[in-house]
Amino acid sequence: MFILNLDFFILIQIVSKFTTFQKKITLKKQITVEYEVFPSLERLAQEDMSLMEQAVLARANAYAPYSSFHVGAAVLLENGKVVVGNNQENASYPSGLCAERVAIFQAGAIYPGVKIKAVAITATSKNYAVKEPAAPCGNCRQAMIEYEQKQKEPISILLMGEIGEVIKISSLSDILPLAFNSSFL
């Protein structure tokens, strides 16, 4: 009986030490994003520059009476068509829609099954000069990455403010790592 209790005590100690050891083991990982920075719109490849120019035109028609922050987006499809969108605000803020989702949902509705090659996004404000490239919000990132995952091909993204540099990222997954997707459902 004494030996059994001693064995049980030793087993408890071993399990306790192993559990403590497991808690001390961590694995650190790092997520990095590689992207290109162009000093101006004119330095982009012709196709990218043309797409961003379409986003700039779309930006001019944004409905943003509350924030005065106008965003334009242009989606380039593999068939060469460009679909544009702009932000549409509403007095009930959550009821508005961002330019990126307006454009990408419209592309999906008009050209179902046609792959998306790239998305260009630009912003301006009536209150100040937007000097930094405008990045999409989390909701837009999630909506856009669904299309990238569905088509199993990367969608590049171009970001520009009103003036200044343009950022080009080769895949939407770079700006939404560890994304939620249909495999979780």
N, C-alpha and C positions, 0 to 999 in steps of 0.2 A: 504494500500500500504506500509506503514511504517513497519507494522508487517511482511508482506511478505519479505521485504528486510532484516529485522532483523533475521527472520528464516533462510533465505538463507545465511546470514553472519555466523550465528551460525553453520549451516550445513557445510559450507566451513571450519570453524575452527576445527570442529570435524574430518572431513575427513583429514585435514592437520595434526592434532595431531596423528591420527591413522596411517597415512603413515609414519610419523616420528618414531612412536613406532615400526612399522613393520621393519623399516630399522635397528633398534637397536637390534632386535632379531636375533641371529645367533645360529647355532647349530654346535658345534665342535665335530668331530668324529676322531677316531684314527684307523689306520690300523697297525696291528702287524703281524709279521711273526714268526711262531714257526718252528725251525729246529734243527736237530741233528748235532753235530760236533764230528767227529772221529779223533783221533790223527794221524792215518795213514791208509793206504789202508788195511793193514792186520787186522784191527779191525772191518771191515765191515762183515756183514753176507755173507755167501758163494756166494749166488746168486748175491748180489750187488758187491762183490769183483770181481767175474768173469765178470760181465758186464763192470766194470771199466777197467779191464785188456784188454777187447776187444776194448774199446775206446783208450787205450794207444797204442795198435797195429795199430789202424786206424790212430792215430796221426802221426805215423812214415812215413806214405805215403802222408801226406798233401803236397800240392803244394803252397808254400808260399815264392817265390823268392823275393818279394818286402818288406814284413814286417818281414820275418824270424820268424813269430809267427805261430806255428803249433798247430792246434786244431783237436782233434779226438772226435767223438761222437759214441755211441752205443745205439741202441734202442732195448729193450726187449719186445717182443710181447707175448700175452697171450697163443699162441700156442708153446711157448718156443724158437722160432727162434730169433736170434739176427741179426740185420741189422746195418751195420756200415757206417760211412761217415767221411770225413775230409774236411777242408777248401780248396777251389780251387780259388786261386787268379788270377787276370787278370790285365794287364797293365792299362786297363781302370777300375779303382777300383770298380765302382758300378756293373760291369759285373761279378765279382767274386761271390762266394757263400760260406756261413759259413758251418761248419761241421754239425751243428745241423739240418739245413734245408736239406742238402744233405742226411743225414741219415733218417730223418723223411719222406721226400718226397719219397725216395726210398722204405721205408717200406710201405707207402701208395700205391705205384705203384705196388710193387711185391705181397703184401698181403692185397688187398683191403678188408675192412670190419673186419679185425682182429684187436682187441683192443691192445693198447699200454699200457704196465704196467709201464715201467720206461725208463728214458733216462740218460745216463752217459756222462759227458763232461770233458775233460782234455786238458790242454794246456802246451806248452813249447816254449821257444824262443832260438834262436841261440845267442842272444845278452845278455841274463841274465837268472838267475834261476827264474822261476815262482813259488813263494812260497805261493801265495794266491790262493784259489780255483777260477777257471775261470768261470765267470757267462755269460750266453748268452746275446747277444745284444737285443735291443728292437724288431727288425724285427724277430729274431728267437723266442723270447718269443711269439709274436703275431702268428707266424706260428704254433708253437707247441700247444698253447692254443686252437687253432681251433680244433685240434684233440681231446683234452680233452673235449671240449664242445660237439663235435659231438658224442663221445662215451658215454657221460654222466657218466664218471667215472674218478677219479683223476689219473694223471700220476705223479709218483714220479720222482724226479730229483736228480742226484748225481753230485757234482761239485768238481773238484780237479785241482790243479796246477801241476807242474812237481814234486814237493816234498811237504811234509807237510800234513796238515789236509785235511779231506774230509767232505764236507757238504752234508747232505741229507735233502731234502725238500719234504714233502708228496704230494704236489699238485702244478702243474704249476700255478694255479690261485693265489698261495701265492706270486709268484714273478712277477705277472702282475695283481694286483688288479684293479678293475674298467675297465676291458678289453673291447675293442671294439669287437662286435660280430654280427652275422647275423641278430639279432633282430633289429638292427639299420637300416637295409636296407629295 
